[in-house]
Amino acid sequence: MGSGEVQPILDALKTVAVALKEESVPFALAGGYAVYARGGADSRHDADVVILEEDEHRARTALRGRGLEVLEPPEDWLFKVRHGGEQVDVIFRLASGPVDAALLGRATEMSVDSVRMPVMSATDLLVSKLSALTEHYCDLSPILAAVRSLREQLDVELVHSACRDSPFARAALGLACDLDLLPPVTTGPLPDRREETRP
């Protein structure tokens, strides 16, 4: 993606980030731009920020107050903001679970095109990507690209542990280990699901 294509999305993202910062709404940069901010080679076609669900109304008010258009998608885990023809997703529930204070607390403040903002930790970014894998969406190319570029920043044991109940995530991590992108980690035996069905 050329710089001319990226800049309008980046401008929209920075406008949203500044509005949230000025109203003291806790947030963190997520998605492809967060991977990019951490030195990764992920695509930057998606501009995402994460907030606490309890701050959803306050965030909407803050963004509308800056003249931004707030859009209502059918999904119940995010809303969208439009600026200059580009959209930014404001997410409060990730595939890995609700956005909570601990996740925001693990974010690192970084400079993103001259605007300082919190950026999700590399471990949380990868876990959220792995958790989104399903039988209907199982493209491993962006996963492997993220692993390759973020591996020095990852808590590998936490990634394996967080994804142990997802066969798709385990398959992706297994491939990453086979390709020597990640070291294999033993997190103990998987829980016996038969125990949960016994009376």
C-alpha positions in Angstrom: 0.0 0.0 0.0 1.5 3.3 -1.1 2.0 6.3 1.3 -0.7 8.2 -0.6 -3.2 5.4 0.1 -2.2 5.1 3.7 -2.3 8.8 4.7 -6.1 9.3 4.6 -6.7 6.3 6.9 -3.8 7.4 9.1 -5.3 10.9 9.4 -8.7 9.5 10.4 -7.0 7.3 13.0 -5.0 10.2 14.5 -8.2 12.3 14.6 -10.0 9.6 16.6 -7.0 9.1 18.9 -6.6 12.8 19.7 -10.4 13.1 20.4 -10.3 10.2 22.8 -7.1 11.5 24.5 -8.6 15.0 25.0 -11.7 13.5 26.7 -9.6 11.1 28.8 -11.3 8.0 27.3 -8.8 5.1 27.8 -8.0 3.3 24.5 -5.3 1.5 22.6 -4.4 1.2 19.0 -5.2 -2.3 17.6 -5.2 -4.2 14.3 -2.8 -3.7 11.4 -1.6 -0.2 12.4 -0.7 -1.5 15.9 1.4 -4.3 14.3 3.0 -1.7 12.0 3.6 0.7 14.9 5.5 -2.1 16.6 7.8 -2.6 13.6 5.7 -5.2 11.9 4.9 -5.6 8.2 1.2 -6.1 8.6 -1.1 -4.4 6.1 -2.5 -1.0 7.2 -5.9 -1.2 5.5 -7.7 -1.5 8.9 -7.7 1.2 11.5 -8.8 -0.1 14.8 -8.8 1.2 18.4 -10.1 -0.7 21.5 -11.9 0.8 24.4 -13.8 -0.5 27.5 -17.4 -1.3 26.9 -18.4 0.9 29.8 -16.8 3.8 28.0 -18.8 3.3 24.7 -21.3 6.1 25.3 -18.6 8.5 26.4 -16.4 7.7 23.4 -19.4 8.2 21.0 -20.1 11.6 22.6 -16.4 12.6 22.4 -16.1 11.7 18.8 -19.4 13.3 17.7 -18.3 16.4 19.6 -15.4 16.7 17.2 -17.7 16.6 14.2 -17.0 12.9 13.4 -19.7 10.8 12.0 -20.6 7.8 14.2 -21.9 4.8 12.3 -24.0 1.9 13.7 -23.0 -1.5 12.1 -25.1 -4.6 12.7 -22.4 -6.1 14.9 -22.8 -5.5 18.7 -19.1 -5.5 19.6 -18.0 -2.2 17.9 -19.0 1.0 16.3 -17.5 2.8 13.4 -16.3 6.4 12.9 -16.0 8.1 9.6 -13.5 10.9 8.9 -12.5 12.2 5.4 -14.2 9.2 3.7 -12.2 6.7 5.8 -13.5 4.6 8.7 -12.0 3.7 12.0 -13.4 0.7 14.0 -13.9 1.4 17.8 -14.0 -2.1 19.3 -14.9 -3.1 22.9 -15.1 -6.9 22.5 -12.3 -8.7 20.7 -12.5 -12.4 19.5 -10.2 -13.1 22.5 -12.8 -11.6 24.9 -14.0 -8.2 26.2 -11.5 -5.3 26.3 -10.6 -4.8 29.9 -8.5 -2.5 32.0 -5.7 -5.1 32.2 -5.4 -5.2 28.4 -5.3 -1.4 28.1 -2.8 -1.4 31.0 -0.4 -3.6 29.0 -0.4 -1.2 26.1 2.7 0.9 25.4 2.6 4.5 24.5 4.3 5.0 21.2 4.5 7.7 18.5 2.3 6.9 15.5 3.0 9.4 12.7 3.9 12.1 15.3 0.9 11.4 17.5 1.6 9.6 20.8 -1.0 7.0 21.7 -1.1 3.7 23.5 -0.5 0.6 21.4 -1.7 -2.9 22.3 1.1 -5.2 23.4 2.5 -7.6 20.8 1.2 -10.6 22.8 -2.3 -9.2 23.0 -2.3 -8.4 19.3 -1.3 -11.9 18.3 -3.7 -13.6 20.7 -6.6 -11.4 19.3 -5.6 -12.4 15.7 -5.3 -16.1 16.6 -8.6 -16.1 18.5 -10.4 -14.7 15.4 -9.5 -17.8 13.3 -12.5 -20.0 12.6 -13.5 -22.6 10.0 -15.0 -19.7 8.0 -11.9 -17.6 8.2 -8.5 -19.3 8.5 -6.1 -17.3 6.5 -2.7 -17.9 8.1 -0.6 -15.6 6.0 -1.2 -12.4 8.1 -0.8 -14.5 11.2 2.6 -15.8 10.2 3.6 -12.3 9.0 2.7 -10.9 12.4 4.6 -13.7 14.3 7.6 -13.1 12.1 7.8 -9.4 12.8 6.7 -9.4 16.4 8.4 -12.5 17.8 11.0 -10.7 19.8 8.3 -8.8 21.7 6.0 -11.8 22.4 5.5 -13.7 25.6 5.4 -17.0 23.9 4.1 -19.0 26.8 1.2 -16.6 27.3 0.3 -16.9 23.6 0.3 -20.7 23.7 -1.7 -20.7 27.0 -4.3 -18.2 25.9 -4.9 -20.1 22.6 -4.9 -23.7 23.9 -8.7 -24.2 23.6 -8.8 -23.1 19.9 -7.8 -25.8 17.4 -7.4 -23.2 14.7 -5.0 -21.1 16.9 -3.1 -24.2 18.0 -2.7 -25.2 14.3 -1.4 -21.8 13.4 1.0 -21.8 16.3 2.2 -25.3 15.4 3.0 -24.2 11.9 4.8 -21.1 13.3 6.9 -23.4 15.5 7.6 -25.8 12.6 8.8 -22.9 10.6 11.1 -21.9 13.5 9.3 -18.6 13.9 8.4 -19.4 17.5 9.9 -21.9 20.0 7.6 -24.7 21.0 6.1 -24.4 24.5 4.7 -27.1 26.7 1.7 -25.6 28.6 0.6 -28.9 30.1 -2.2 -31.3 28.9 -5.4 -29.9 27.5 -8.4 -30.2 29.8 -10.5 -33.4 29.4 -13.8 -32.1 28.0 -15.4 -35.4 28.9 -15.2 -34.4 32.6 -17.4 -31.3 31.9 -20.3 -33.4 30.5 -20.5 -35.9 33.4 -23.3 -35.4 35.9 
